[in-house]
Amino acid sequence: MKAPDRRAGYWNRERETMSAGARERYQAGWLAALLEHAWAHAPGMRRRLEAAGLTPKDFRSTDDLARLPVIRKNAMPELQKADPPFGGFCTVPLAKLRKIFMSPGPIFEPMGPEVSGFHAETGLFAGGFRAGDVVLNTFAYALTPAAHELDESLNLIGCAVVPTGVGQTEIQVGVARAVGATGYVGTPSFLMTILAKAKEMGVGRLPLQVAQVGAEPFTESMRRELSEAHGIMARQGFGTADTGMLAYECGEASGMHLLEDAITQVCDPTTGEPLPNGQIGELVATVHNRTYPMIRFSSGDLTVITDEPCRCGRTSARMLGWRGRADEVTKVRGIFVHPRQVDEIVARVKGVERFQVVVGREGHNDTLTLRVQLAGGVDAGAISQTLEAAIRDVMKLRGSVAVVAAGTIADNAKKVSDERKWD
């Protein structure tokens, strides 16, 4: 088989090198059509517009989006309870959907009949994926959408996908060798784990050449190690289950280019007003998805945007990394952890006086520890086992339990404390 061509300079030039004026016209055009469609077919979206005293005719440019209040991810569970299953934001009857996903919250997301609703193929191609690649997809093939949506984008490029899912590192190594896998998609920490397992098994270098990573921070030290020690060109993308892909790295790896099929703003977390480029703020996105038109939606992530030119030639602005959370939700190993989940875990046992989840970092991997202060006479061993099982059940993560002395956890301590340091 001929080796895939990974030339960084080849892409859809017409779309990705358009002028600022052309980009505004393109986005304003699909925004106008999307708003009319949502007004007619998504009662939840219509209610949002009416509550703000707006109709689709009030949006003459993308700047007019600032007139609509931001809707935040943490509001979706209650909105969906009030108008199940999608809060009135889905424009397609249930029988016409291809798939229905459920993210932690719980929050339901639909996959409609249109192809490429996730918009990930642009970023995958920019990151080096080519027709003929055989790709390990290690995201979870369960209720969350990333694995399924990325499968479609990889197929559109012309890649063959091996749906390995998460875990089973020995099997991952064996499959990669057996099929000659050249690509990987998943979290960066799991890629490092697979490579470490290959070394432990004495199998030598895996055939992997290119990786698209996401769902957790990707440090420059990890990128260097992947390139220098393993010969893997690793690039990252940014998106959410609700919005799909929003930004991606090119070959230059100097920030993530914003997609033309998403209008991405950085806004003041308290007012929702757009901020000038260069200021840190809450990432708010409006996505071109006729089935699930998320308009002025925020997942609570913080970032900075620059419009300085990129050496690759693409003209879009760039997102300069993930800068934390605007709310209390914390992302651990690609999964959001909610403070209310900690309450649910501790409610399964008796004798816990105080508690706190601490998120840390060991090497390239996140750690999660539930610290508990116990009442007198409580069996620490038994309660620790029960709580560890509850962490797996409620958070869908593995975590440890640490019994600490009285007075260790302050009265006003956050239920989830993120103590990770990023280089």
C-alpha positions in Angstrom: 0.0 0.0 0.0 1.3 3.5 -0.9 2.1 5.6 2.2 -0.3 8.4 2.8 0.8 11.9 1.8 1.0 14.1 4.9 2.1 17.3 3.3 1.0 20.1 5.7 0.5 22.6 2.8 -2.4 20.8 1.1 -6.0 21.6 2.0 -9.3 23.2 0.8 -7.7 26.5 -0.1 -11.0 28.2 -1.1 -12.6 27.7 2.3 -9.6 28.0 4.6 -7.8 30.9 3.0 -10.9 33.2 2.5 -10.7 36.8 3.4 -12.2 38.2 6.6 -15.0 39.7 4.5 -15.7 36.5 2.7 -15.7 34.5 5.9 -18.3 37.0 7.4 -20.5 36.6 4.4 -20.3 32.8 4.5 -21.1 32.6 8.2 -23.8 35.3 8.1 -25.4 33.3 5.2 -25.7 30.0 7.0 -26.6 31.7 10.3 -29.6 33.4 8.7 -30.8 30.1 7.2 -30.2 28.3 10.5 -32.1 30.8 12.6 -35.1 30.6 10.2 -35.0 26.8 10.3 -34.7 26.7 14.2 -37.5 29.2 14.6 -39.8 27.0 12.6 -38.7 23.6 13.9 -37.1 23.9 17.3 -39.5 25.2 19.9 -36.8 25.6 22.5 -34.8 27.8 20.3 -37.9 29.9 19.4 -38.6 30.3 23.2 -35.0 31.6 23.6 -35.4 34.2 20.9 -38.8 35.3 22.0 -37.6 35.7 25.6 -34.9 38.1 24.3 -37.5 40.0 22.2 -35.8 38.7 18.9 -36.8 37.0 15.7 -34.5 35.6 13.0 -34.9 38.9 11.0 -33.0 40.7 13.8 -29.7 39.0 12.9 -28.2 40.8 10.0 -24.6 39.8 10.7 -22.7 37.5 13.0 -22.1 40.5 15.4 -25.9 40.5 16.1 -25.5 37.2 18.0 -24.3 39.2 21.0 -28.0 40.3 21.4 -28.9 36.8 22.4 -28.1 35.7 25.9 -25.6 32.8 26.3 -27.1 29.4 27.1 -24.7 27.3 29.2 -24.2 23.5 29.3 -25.1 23.3 33.0 -28.6 24.6 32.1 -29.3 21.8 29.7 -30.3 19.0 32.1 -33.2 21.1 33.5 -34.2 22.3 30.1 -34.3 18.8 28.8 -36.3 17.6 31.8 -38.9 20.3 31.1 -39.1 19.4 27.4 -37.7 15.9 26.9 -35.5 14.6 25.4 -33.6 17.5 23.9 -35.1 20.6 25.5 -36.9 21.6 22.3 -33.6 22.3 20.5 -33.8 19.3 18.0 -35.4 20.1 14.7 -35.8 16.5 13.5 -38.4 13.9 14.7 -37.0 11.1 16.8 -37.7 8.5 14.1 -35.5 10.5 11.6 -32.4 10.5 13.9 -29.5 8.2 13.3 -28.3 8.0 16.9 -29.1 9.5 20.3 -26.2 10.1 22.8 -26.2 10.8 26.5 -23.3 12.8 28.1 -22.8 13.2 31.9 -25.4 15.5 33.4 -27.3 13.7 32.0 -27.5 15.6 28.7 -29.0 14.0 25.5 -27.6 14.9 22.1 -29.0 13.8 18.7 -27.1 12.7 15.6 -29.2 13.8 12.6 -29.5 12.5 9.0 -27.0 15.0 7.6 -23.4 13.8 7.1 -20.6 15.6 8.8 -22.6 17.3 11.6 -19.5 17.1 13.8 -17.3 18.9 11.3 -14.1 17.0 12.4 -12.7 16.0 9.0 -11.2 19.5 8.4 -9.1 19.2 11.5 -8.2 15.6 11.0 -6.9 16.4 7.5 -5.0 19.4 8.8 -3.4 17.2 11.4 -2.0 14.8 8.9 -4.7 12.1 8.4 -5.0 10.9 4.8 -6.9 8.4 2.7 -5.4 5.0 3.3 -4.7 5.5 7.0 -5.8 2.7 9.3 -6.9 4.4 12.6 -7.3 3.2 16.1 -10.4 5.1 17.6 -9.9 4.8 21.3 -12.8 7.1 22.4 -15.6 5.3 24.2 -18.2 3.6 22.0 -20.9 4.0 24.5 -23.4 6.8 25.1 -21.1 9.7 24.3 -20.7 10.9 20.7 -17.0 11.5 20.1 -16.1 8.0 18.9 -19.1 7.7 16.6 -18.8 11.2 15.1 -15.0 10.8 14.5 -15.6 7.5 12.8 -17.7 9.3 10.2 -15.2 12.1 9.7 -12.4 9.6 9.3 -14.4 7.6 6.7 -15.1 10.8 4.8 -11.3 11.4 4.5 -10.9 7.8 3.3 -9.5 6.2 6.5 -10.3 2.7 7.8 -11.3 2.8 11.4 -10.6 0.2 14.1 -13.1 0.8 16.9 -11.0 -0.3 19.8 -12.6 1.9 22.3 -11.0 2.6 25.7 -8.9 0.3 27.9 -7.3 -3.1 27.2 -3.8 -1.8 26.4 -2.3 -5.1 25.5 -5.1 -5.7 22.9 -4.6 -2.1 21.6 -0.9 -2.9 21.0 -1.7 -6.2 19.4 -4.3 -4.8 17.1 -2.1 -1.8 16.1 0.7 -4.2 15.0 -1.6 -6.7 13.3 -3.4 -4.2 11.1 -0.5 -1.8 10.7 -2.4 1.1 12.3 -0.9 4.4 11.1 -3.3 6.7 13.0 -4.7 7.2 16.5 -7.6 9.3 17.9 -8.3 9.5 21.6 -6.9 11.2 24.7 -3.2 12.0 24.8 -2.7 10.2 28.1 -4.1 7.0 26.8 -1.8 7.2 23.8 1.1 7.5 26.1 -0.2 4.5 28.1 -0.4 2.4 24.9 3.1 3.3 23.9 4.4 2.4 27.4 2.6 -0.9 27.2 4.3 -1.7 23.9 7.7 -1.0 25.4 6.8 -3.2 28.4 5.8 -6.0 26.0 9.1 -5.6 24.1 7.4 -5.2 20.7 9.4 -2.2 19.5 8.0 0.9 17.8 4.4 0.7 16.8 3.5 1.7 13.2 1.6 4.8 14.3 2.5 8.0 12.4 -0.2 10.5 13.2 -2.5 11.2 16.1 -5.5 13.5 16.8 -5.9 14.0 20.5 -8.4 15.8 22.7 -10.8 15.7 25.6 -8.0 16.7 28.0 -4.9 19.1 28.0 -2.1 18.2 25.7 1.2 19.5 26.9 4.2 20.4 24.8 6.4 17.8 26.7 3.9 15.1 25.6 4.0 16.4 22.0 7.9 16.3 22.0 8.0 12.8 23.4 5.6 11.5 20.8 7.5 13.1 18.0 11.1 12.4 19.1 10.7 9.0 20.8 7.9 7.5 18.7 7.9 9.3 15.4 4.2 10.3 15.8 2.9 13.7 14.5 0.3 14.6 17.2 -2.1 17.4 16.8 -5.1 18.4 19.0 -8.6 19.5 18.3 -11.2 21.1 20.5 -15.0 20.4 20.5 -17.9 19.4 22.7 -20.6 16.7 22.5 -23.1 19.5 22.0 -21.3 21.6 19.3 -19.0 19.1 17.6 -15.5 20.2 16.5 -14.8 23.9 16.9 -11.0 24.3 16.4 -8.0 22.3 15.3 -4.2 22.4 15.0 -2.5 22.5 11.6 1.1 21.4 10.9 2.5 24.5 12.6 0.9 23.5 16.0 0.7 27.2 17.0 -2.9 27.4 18.2 -6.1 25.8 17.0 -7.7 27.3 13.9 -11.4 28.1 14.2 -13.8 26.3 11.9 -15.8 28.3 9.3 -18.9 26.2 10.2 -18.8 27.5 13.8 -19.0 31.1 14.9 -16.8 31.1 17.9 -16.6 34.0 20.4 -14.7 34.6 23.6 -17.0 36.3 26.0 -17.2 37.8 29.5 -18.3 34.8 31.7 -20.6 37.1 33.7 -22.3 39.2 31.0 -21.9 37.1 27.8 -20.5 40.1 26.0 -17.9 39.3 23.3 -14.3 40.3 24.3 -11.6 41.6 22.1 -9.1 39.1 20.7 -6.3 38.5 23.1 -8.4 38.5 26.3 -9.2 35.3 28.2 -12.9 34.6 28.4 -15.6 32.0 28.1 -15.8 30.2 24.7 -19.3 30.6 23.2 -20.1 28.9 19.9 -22.9 28.9 17.3 -22.6 25.8 15.1 -23.9 25.1 11.6 -26.0 22.0 12.4 -29.5 21.9 11.2 -30.6 19.0 13.3 -29.3 20.4 16.6 -28.7 24.2 16.2 -26.7 25.2 19.2 -26.7 29.0 19.1 -24.7 31.1 21.6 -23.8 27.9 23.5 -21.1 27.7 26.2 -19.7 24.5 27.7 -18.0 26.7 30.4 -14.5 26.5 28.9 -12.0 29.4 29.0 -9.7 30.3 26.2 -7.9 33.1 24.3 -8.3 33.9 20.6 -5.7 35.5 18.3 -6.1 36.8 14.7 -2.4 37.0 14.0 -1.5 35.2 10.7 -0.4 31.6 10.9 2.6 30.5 8.8 0.5 27.6 7.3 -1.5 30.1 5.2 -4.9 29.5 6.8 -6.6 32.8 7.5 -8.9 31.9 10.4 -8.4 33.1 13.9 -6.8 30.7 16.3 -7.8 29.5 19.8 -4.7 29.5 22.0 -5.4 26.5 24.2 -7.8 25.6 27.0 -7.4 27.9 30.0 -9.7 26.2 32.5 -13.4 26.2 33.4 -15.8 29.0 33.9 -18.0 27.1 36.2 -17.4 24.3 38.8 -17.2 21.5 36.4 -13.8 19.8 36.0 -12.6 17.6 33.1 -10.7 14.5 34.2 -9.4 12.1 31.6 -11.8 13.5 29.1 -14.9 13.2 31.3 -16.6 16.1 33.1 -16.8 15.7 36.9 -19.7 17.6 38.6 -19.7 18.5 42.3 -23.2 17.0 42.6 -21.7 13.6 41.6 -19.5 13.8 44.7 -22.6 14.2 46.8 -24.2 11.2 45.1 -21.1 9.0 45.8 -20.8 9.9 49.5 -24.6 9.5 50.0 -24.1 5.7 49.4 -22.3 5.3 52.7 -22.7 6.3 56.3 -20.1 7.8 58.6 -18.5 10.4 56.3 -18.2 13.8 58.1 -16.4 15.7 55.4 -15.2 15.0 51.9 -13.5 16.4 48.9 -12.4 15.1 45.4 -8.8 16.2 44.5 -7.7 16.0 40.9 -4.0 15.7 40.4 -1.4 14.7 37.8 1.2 11.9 37.8 3.4 12.0 34.7 1.0 12.3 31.8 -2.0 10.9 33.6 -4.8 12.5 35.6 -5.4 11.2 39.1 -8.7 11.4 41.1 -8.7 11.0 44.9 -11.8 11.2 47.1 -10.6 12.4 50.5 -12.9 11.6 53.4 -13.0 12.4 57.1 -14.8 9.6 59.0 -16.8 9.5 62.2 -15.5 7.4 65.0 -16.0 3.6 64.8 -16.3 3.5 61.0 -14.5 0.7 59.2 -12.2 2.6 56.9 -11.3 -0.4 54.7 -14.9 -1.4 54.0 -16.1 2.2 53.3 -13.1 2.8 51.0 -14.0 -0.2 48.8 -17.6 1.0 48.6 -16.7 4.5 47.7 -14.2 3.4 45.0 -16.9 1.3 43.4 -19.3 4.3 43.6 -16.7 6.5 41.9 -16.6 4.0 39.0 -20.4 3.8 38.9 -21.3 7.5 39.1 -18.3 9.3 37.4 -17.4 6.5 35.0 -13.8 7.0 36.2 -11.4 5.0 38.3 -10.4 6.9 41.5 -8.8 6.2 44.9 -10.1 6.9 48.4 -7.9 8.5 51.0 -9.1 8.5 54.7 -7.6 11.7 56.2 -7.4 13.0 59.8 -10.0 15.3 61.3 -9.4 18.9 60.4 -7.7 18.1 57.1 -10.6 19.2 55.0 -11.7 22.8 55.6 -15.3 23.8 56.2 -15.4 25.9 53.0 -13.4 23.5 50.8 -14.5 23.0 47.2 -16.1 19.6 46.6 -13.8 19.2 43.5 -10.3 20.7 43.8 -8.1 20.8 40.7 -4.5 20.7 41.7 -3.0 19.8 38.3 0.0 21.8 37.0 0.5 22.2 33.3 3.8 22.9 31.6 
